[in-house]
Amino acid sequence: MKINRLLITFVIVFPMLTACNNLIKSDGATPKSGMISWMRGLVRFESSEKEMTGKRYALVIGNANYEGDQHIPPLRNPLNDARDMKALLEARDFEVIYQEDATTRQEMREVVQAFTAKLASGSSLGLFYYAGHAVQVNGNNYLIPTDAQLPTESEVESETLSAQYVLDQMGAARNNGANIIILDACRDNPLPKTRGVRGLERADGLAEMQSPSGSIIGFATAPNHTAFDGRDRNGTYTKHLLEAIQVPGLAIEKMFKRIRVAVLAETHGEQVPWEHSSFINEFCFSGCKAPAESQQTQQQLEEALEWAEEAKQALLEEKELEKLINQKIAEAAALGQTDEIAALRSAKLEVKKRAEEAISKAKKAEKKARNAEQQYQQGLFMPPAM
């Protein structure tokens, strides 16, 4: 029967994935030695590359005071997030175009066009940062201006700014050297879940986006997941982004990994920052010359980064396998195959357990790394001066 063939396929594939990834070891185990060697090689490679030079441009948008739609509440952190990003980037020689509470799609398009016009003027680095509400509709991501009214799916497309539009405009600036896109816009989807109320095919969080060559996209959390707005001055993700930007010698891809470690620990594994990279340059926000680190400190930092990557992979695997298992459960239920349903539900719990264990490892490694850093970087993680 069809369900039996599908079940056999799952039973064969699942152990293979488990064996190949070998994500989780017993408590107290260290990451794979081969992976540590690879990471150290990567660190040496990063140090040997020529650091990017040229003009630096940034567009920073913070939308917080939402008034156009009763279903879209104001946000506490985005203006602080945007202001702190602006200050930090300007201190690192970025020319910043800044916008608070952009009210309409047209206003957001105009600042994007002004920004990309500068990128096209010569060899440069471009950075786009957005904090505020965004929504995923039909697999596409839209940034929401503060006066938007979104009664139906068609209004989402016409009243908001497509994140893909920003990416395309930055990519079209052909004289531009490299692009960085950072979206702290994955807070709870503000739109009702029921299509009958407002006519929206919506999903939580943002959809995954692919970065074109020479670009890197950073998301506050994993695709189809929501992020925390933050209890203090900044959102959870941006708080750790601001800290990581100030670390000397931290190449951008390694910086995003460090942010993931910190956010994983703070949110107890509930928020996993995500990025997609096709970055081909060497860039460090605070210079690529790192301060001297003890061998023990460097090893602990590398271990934390590795466990963060493994936690990310475990969550991705959990998402894909859970989707497959749910499909097979539905097929087994239609055929009345109760034994198969029980086996599949057991496998589903095992997948979730493996992801939770990976997150736990990342949290422990992050704590060790931060303790090590404090020994030689006192005062390094101060918030930007306002």
C-alpha positions in Angstrom: 0.0 0.0 0.0 1.0 3.6 -0.6 1.2 4.5 3.1 3.5 1.6 3.8 5.9 2.6 1.0 6.0 6.2 2.4 6.5 4.9 5.9 9.4 2.7 4.7 11.0 5.7 3.0 10.7 7.8 6.2 12.1 5.0 8.4 15.1 4.7 6.1 15.7 8.4 5.5 15.3 9.5 9.2 18.2 7.4 10.6 20.4 8.4 7.7 19.8 12.1 8.5 20.5 11.4 12.1 23.7 9.6 11.4 24.9 12.1 8.8 24.3 15.2 11.0 25.3 13.6 14.3 24.1 16.8 15.9 23.8 15.8 19.5 26.2 14.0 21.8 25.9 13.2 25.5 26.2 16.0 28.0 29.7 17.4 28.4 30.8 16.3 24.9 32.6 18.8 22.8 31.8 19.5 19.1 33.4 17.3 16.5 37.2 17.8 16.3 37.0 18.0 12.5 34.6 20.8 12.7 36.8 22.7 15.1 39.7 22.3 12.7 37.6 23.6 9.9 36.5 26.6 12.0 40.0 27.5 12.9 41.0 27.2 9.2 38.1 29.6 8.4 39.4 32.1 11.0 42.8 32.0 9.4 41.3 32.4 6.0 39.3 35.5 7.1 42.4 37.1 8.5 44.3 36.6 5.3 41.7 38.3 3.0 42.0 41.9 2.2 39.5 44.0 4.1 36.8 45.9 2.1 37.4 49.5 1.5 35.3 52.2 -0.2 32.4 54.4 0.7 29.8 53.0 3.1 26.1 53.8 2.8 23.2 52.7 5.0 19.4 53.1 5.0 17.9 52.7 8.4 14.1 52.6 8.9 12.3 52.2 12.2 8.5 51.9 12.2 6.8 51.9 15.6 3.8 54.2 15.9 1.3 52.3 13.9 -2.1 54.1 13.6 -3.6 53.1 10.3 -5.1 49.7 11.2 -6.6 48.6 14.5 -5.2 45.2 14.0 -1.6 46.5 13.8 -0.5 47.6 17.3 2.3 50.0 18.0 5.8 48.6 18.9 8.0 49.5 21.8 11.5 49.0 20.5 11.9 49.8 16.7 12.6 53.6 17.1 15.3 52.9 19.8 16.7 50.1 17.6 16.9 52.4 14.5 18.4 55.3 16.4 21.0 53.2 18.0 21.9 51.5 14.7 22.2 55.0 13.1 24.5 56.2 15.8 26.7 53.1 15.6 26.9 53.1 11.8 27.8 56.8 11.6 30.6 56.1 14.2 31.9 53.5 11.7 32.0 55.9 8.7 28.6 55.0 7.2 26.7 57.8 5.5 23.2 57.0 6.8 19.8 57.8 5.3 17.4 57.7 8.2 13.6 57.4 8.4 11.4 57.1 11.4 7.7 56.0 11.1 7.4 56.0 7.4 3.7 56.4 6.9 3.1 55.1 3.4 4.5 52.6 0.9 5.4 55.6 -1.4 7.4 57.2 1.4 9.3 54.0 2.0 10.0 53.6 -1.8 11.4 57.1 -2.0 13.9 56.6 0.7 14.9 53.3 -0.9 15.4 55.0 -4.2 17.5 57.8 -2.7 19.6 55.1 -0.9 20.2 53.0 -4.0 21.1 56.0 -6.1 24.0 56.6 -3.8 25.1 52.9 -4.1 25.2 53.3 -7.9 27.6 56.2 -7.7 30.7 54.1 -7.2 32.3 51.2 -5.4 30.7 51.0 -2.1 29.1 48.9 0.7 25.4 49.1 1.1 23.5 48.3 4.3 19.7 48.2 4.8 18.3 47.9 8.3 14.6 47.7 9.1 12.8 47.4 12.5 9.1 47.3 12.6 6.1 45.2 11.6 6.3 43.0 8.5 4.0 40.2 7.2 4.4 37.1 5.1 1.7 36.6 2.5 1.7 33.9 -0.1 5.4 33.3 0.6 6.5 36.9 0.1 7.6 39.4 2.7 6.2 42.9 3.1 7.4 45.7 5.3 4.5 47.6 6.8 4.3 51.5 6.9 2.7 53.0 9.9 -0.5 54.3 8.2 -1.2 51.1 6.2 -4.7 49.7 6.2 -4.9 46.0 5.3 -8.4 44.6 5.0 -7.6 42.1 2.3 -4.7 40.3 0.7 -4.6 42.7 -2.2 -4.1 45.6 0.1 -1.1 43.9 1.6 0.6 44.0 -1.8 -0.4 47.5 -2.6 -0.1 49.2 0.8 3.2 47.8 2.0 6.8 47.6 0.7 8.0 44.3 -0.7 11.3 43.3 1.0 12.2 41.7 -2.4 11.9 45.2 -4.0 14.6 46.5 -1.6 16.8 43.6 -2.4 16.3 44.0 -6.1 17.0 47.7 -6.0 20.3 47.2 -4.1 21.3 44.5 -6.5 20.6 46.7 -9.5 23.2 49.2 -8.3 25.9 47.6 -10.4 28.7 49.7 -9.1 28.0 48.6 -5.6 30.6 46.3 -4.0 28.5 44.4 -1.5 25.2 44.5 0.3 24.0 43.7 3.8 20.3 43.4 4.6 19.1 43.2 8.2 15.4 42.6 9.0 14.4 42.8 12.7 10.8 42.5 11.4 9.7 39.1 12.5 7.6 40.0 15.5 4.2 38.5 16.0 2.2 38.7 12.7 -0.4 41.5 13.5 -3.0 40.2 11.0 -5.8 37.8 12.0 -5.2 34.2 11.2 -8.7 33.6 9.9 -9.2 34.4 6.2 -12.9 34.8 6.7 -12.4 37.9 8.9 -10.0 39.8 6.6 -9.2 37.7 3.5 -5.5 37.1 4.2 -3.4 34.1 3.4 -0.9 34.8 6.1 1.8 32.9 8.0 3.8 33.7 11.2 7.2 35.2 10.8 8.9 35.9 7.4 9.5 33.7 4.5 13.0 32.7 3.6 14.8 34.9 1.1 17.8 34.1 -1.0 20.7 36.6 -1.1 22.2 37.4 -4.5 25.9 37.1 -5.1 27.8 39.6 -2.9 25.0 39.9 -0.4 24.1 38.7 3.1 20.6 38.8 4.6 20.1 38.6 8.4 16.8 37.8 9.9 15.9 38.2 13.6 14.6 34.7 13.7 14.1 31.5 11.6 11.7 31.4 8.6 8.1 31.2 9.7 8.9 31.9 13.3 8.3 35.1 15.3 10.8 37.2 17.3 10.7 39.0 20.6 10.2 42.7 20.7 12.4 43.0 23.8 11.8 44.1 27.4 14.5 46.8 27.6 15.6 49.6 25.3 16.1 47.4 22.3 14.6 44.4 20.6 16.3 41.1 21.6 17.9 40.6 18.2 19.0 44.2 17.7 20.4 44.4 21.2 22.9 41.6 20.4 23.5 43.0 16.9 24.6 46.3 18.4 27.0 44.5 20.7 28.5 42.3 18.0 29.1 45.2 15.6 31.4 46.7 18.2 33.7 43.6 18.4 37.0 44.2 16.6 38.2 41.5 14.3 34.8 40.0 13.8 34.0 39.2 10.1 30.4 39.7 9.2 29.4 36.0 8.8 31.0 35.1 12.1 29.3 38.1 13.6 25.9 36.8 12.7 26.8 33.4 14.2 27.8 35.1 17.4 24.4 36.9 17.5 22.7 33.6 17.1 24.5 32.1 20.1 23.5 35.1 22.3 19.9 35.2 21.2 19.5 31.5 21.6 20.7 31.8 25.2 18.6 34.8 26.1 15.3 33.4 24.7 15.9 29.8 26.0 16.0 28.5 22.5 12.7 30.1 21.4 14.3 32.5 18.9 17.0 31.5 16.4 18.4 34.3 14.2 18.9 33.2 10.6 20.8 34.4 7.7 21.4 33.6 4.1 24.8 34.5 2.7 26.4 34.8 -0.7 29.0 37.3 0.7 32.3 37.2 -1.1 34.2 40.0 0.6 36.0 40.5 3.9 34.1 43.0 6.1 34.3 43.8 9.8 32.3 46.6 11.2 34.9 47.6 13.8 38.0 46.7 11.8 39.4 43.2 11.0 42.3 43.4 13.3 41.3 41.4 16.4 42.6 42.0 19.9 44.8 39.3 21.3 42.9 36.3 22.7 44.1 33.4 24.8 44.0 30.0 23.2 41.3 28.9 25.7 39.1 31.9 25.0 39.4 31.4 21.2 38.5 27.7 21.6 35.4 28.5 23.7 34.3 31.2 21.2 34.6 28.7 18.4 32.7 26.1 20.3 29.9 28.4 20.9 29.6 29.3 17.2 29.7 25.7 16.2 26.9 24.7 18.6 24.8 27.6 17.4 25.2 26.3 13.8 24.2 22.9 14.9 21.2 24.2 16.7 20.2 26.1 13.5 20.6 22.9 11.5 18.6 20.9 14.0 15.7 23.3 13.9 15.7 23.3 10.1 15.7 19.5 10.1 12.9 19.5 12.7 10.8 21.8 10.5 11.2 19.6 7.4 10.7 16.3 9.1 7.7 17.5 11.0 6.1 18.5 7.8 6.8 15.1 6.3 5.6 13.3 9.4 2.4 15.3 9.5 1.7 14.4 5.9 2.2 10.7 6.6 0.0 10.8 9.7 -2.8 12.3 7.7 -2.4 9.5 5.1 -2.3 6.8 7.7 -5.4 8.3 9.4 -7.2 8.2 6.1 -6.4 4.5 5.8 -7.1 3.7 9.5 -3.6 2.6 10.2 -3.3 3.2 13.9 0.0 1.5 14.4 1.7 3.6 11.7 0.2 6.8 13.3 1.7 5.8 16.7 5.1 5.2 15.2 5.1 8.5 13.3 4.1 10.4 16.4 6.9 8.9 18.3 9.4 9.9 15.6 8.0 13.4 15.7 8.7 13.7 19.4 12.3 12.4 18.8 12.9 15.1 16.2 11.7 17.8 18.6 13.9 16.4 21.3 17.0 16.5 19.2 16.3 20.1 18.3 15.9 21.0 22.0 19.1 19.3 22.9 21.0 21.2 20.2 19.6 24.5 21.6 20.7 23.5 25.1 24.2 22.8 23.9 24.3 26.2 22.2 23.2 28.0 25.4 25.8 26.3 27.5 28.6 27.1 25.0 27.4 30.7 24.8 27.7 31.1 28.6 31.2 29.7 28.5 32.2 32.0 25.7 30.8 35.1 27.4 32.6 34.3 30.6 35.8 34.0 28.7 35.3 37.2 26.8 34.8 39.2 30.0 38.3 38.3 31.1 39.9 40.5 28.3 37.1 42.6 26.8 35.8 44.6 29.8 33.7 47.4 28.5 33.7 46.2 24.9 29.9 45.6 24.8 28.8 49.1 26.0 25.7 50.5 24.2 26.4 53.2 21.6 26.5 56.8 22.9 23.4 58.7 22.1 
